Amino acid sequence: NDGDKSFLLLNAEAKYTIKRFSFTLSCDNLLNRKSYIYSDLSALTESKAIYNIRPRSVLLKIRFRIF
């Protein structure tokens, strides 16, 4: 890989509970990276792989405890 060799996906999650309700807010890929590119250059051979990454997503879960 030329230049930036590091790769970072940032995820966050927050949870709050009140009486019988539980709320969870989660966010994946906060930096909204679009793809991961891997390249290898050795002798006379060059290979390159590009992987698409799922875009940023936000999910709110609400749970209710019956008993």
C-alpha positions in Angstrom: 0.0 0.0 0.0 1.4 3.4 -1.0 1.0 6.2 1.5 -1.5 5.6 4.2 -1.1 2.0 5.4 -3.4 2.2 8.4 -7.1 1.4 8.3 -9.7 2.5 10.9 -13.4 1.9 11.2 -15.0 3.7 14.1 -18.1 2.4 15.8 -20.0 3.8 18.8 -22.9 2.6 21.0 -24.9 4.2 23.8 -27.3 2.4 26.1 -30.0 3.8 28.4 -32.4 1.9 30.7 -35.4 3.3 32.4 -37.8 1.0 34.3 -38.9 -1.7 31.8 -37.5 0.1 28.7 -34.0 -0.2 27.3 -32.8 2.1 24.5 -29.6 1.4 22.5 -28.3 3.7 19.8 -25.4 2.4 17.7 -23.5 3.9 14.8 -21.2 1.9 12.6 -18.5 3.3 10.3 -18.6 6.8 11.8 -15.8 8.0 9.4 -17.9 6.7 6.4 -15.0 4.9 4.7 -16.1 3.7 1.3 -13.5 1.1 0.5 -10.4 -0.8 1.6 -7.6 -1.1 -1.0 -4.9 -3.7 -0.5 -1.9 -3.8 -2.9 1.2 -5.9 -3.0 4.3 -5.4 -5.1 6.9 -8.1 -5.2 9.5 -8.9 -7.8 7.7 -8.5 -11.2 4.2 -9.1 -9.8 1.7 -6.6 -8.7 -1.7 -7.4 -7.2 -4.4 -5.1 -6.0 -7.7 -5.8 -4.2 -10.5 -3.4 -3.6 -13.2 -4.2 -1.0 -16.3 -2.1 -0.7 -17.4 -1.3 2.8 -20.9 -0.9 4.1 -21.6 2.9 4.5 -22.4 4.6 7.7 -25.4 3.2 9.5 -27.4 4.3 12.6 -29.6 1.9 14.5 -32.0 2.6 17.4 -33.2 -0.5 19.4 -36.0 -0.3 21.9 -36.7 -3.2 24.2 -39.5 -3.7 26.6 -39.3 -6.2 29.5 -42.6 -7.9 30.1 -41.8 -9.4 33.5 
